[in-house]
Amino acid sequence: MPAALSSSPAGGEVLAGRVAVVSSGMGAVTAQRLAELGATVVVLARRKERLDIS
């Protein structure tokens, strides 16, 4: 992850007001981190099974 996004001095609001579209290939950890940084995260995949959270 780029250094600019590695920490959140603003209390998790670095990406507030931004929308991140994450494909299943990018990984759940990436989606979770973007959400922690304040982004609204939309996850997509071609197959429903790829969206299941384990």
C-alpha positions as CSV (number, residue, x, y, z in Angstrom):
1,M,0.0,0.0,0.0
2,P,1.3,3.5,-0.8
3,A,2.9,5.3,2.1
4,A,0.2,8.0,1.9
5,L,-2.5,5.5,2.7
6,S,-0.5,3.4,5.2
7,S,-1.8,5.3,8.2
8,S,-4.8,7.5,8.9
9,P,-4.0,10.6,10.8
10,A,-7.6,11.9,10.3
11,G,-9.1,9.0,12.3
12,G,-10.0,6.8,9.3
13,E,-11.3,9.5,7.1
14,V,-8.5,9.8,4.5
15,L,-10.8,8.6,1.8
16,A,-14.1,10.0,3.1
17,G,-16.5,10.8,0.3
18,R,-14.7,8.6,-2.2
19,V,-16.0,5.4,-3.8
20,A,-13.7,2.4,-4.4
21,V,-14.8,-0.3,-6.8
22,V,-12.9,-3.5,-5.9
23,S,-13.0,-6.7,-7.9
24,S,-12.8,-10.0,-6.2
25,G,-9.3,-10.5,-7.5
26,M,-8.1,-7.5,-5.5
27,G,-8.9,-9.3,-2.2
28,A,-11.1,-8.8,0.8
29,V,-8.2,-7.3,2.8
30,T,-7.9,-4.4,0.2
31,A,-11.6,-3.8,0.4
32,Q,-11.5,-3.8,4.2
33,R,-8.5,-1.4,4.3
34,L,-10.2,1.0,1.9
35,A,-13.3,1.0,4.1
36,E,-11.2,1.6,7.2
37,L,-9.8,4.6,5.5
38,G,-13.3,6.0,5.0
39,A,-14.1,4.9,1.4
40,T,-17.5,3.6,0.4
41,V,-16.5,0.2,-1.1
42,V,-18.4,-1.6,-3.9
43,V,-17.2,-5.2,-4.4
44,L,-17.9,-7.0,-7.7
45,A,-17.2,-10.4,-9.3
46,R,-18.4,-12.4,-12.2
47,R,-19.5,-15.3,-10.0
48,K,-21.5,-15.0,-6.8
49,E,-19.3,-17.6,-5.0
50,R,-16.4,-15.2,-5.3
51,L,-18.3,-12.6,-3.2
52,D,-18.9,-15.0,-0.3
53,I,-17.1,-13.9,2.9
54,S,-15.2,-16.7,4.6
